[in-house]
């Protein structure tokens, strides 16, 4: 992974990667959680036909089902 992309906001990273074919995955906890803050790059790796981008939010808050 390019160290410059680490923890970069996902939107900014996609702009830098240009027209490359991307497959994006967003990390999320199991259960009732909502992502809060900026979606940031965790990892980028080569994949068949392009790149895989793994991203996660700065924080996750539990959603209470009442």
Buried (B, 14 or more C-beta within 10 A) or exposed (E): BEEEBEEBBBEEBBEEBEEEEBEEEEEEEEEEBEBEEBBBBBBBEEEEEEBBBBBBBEEBEEEEEE
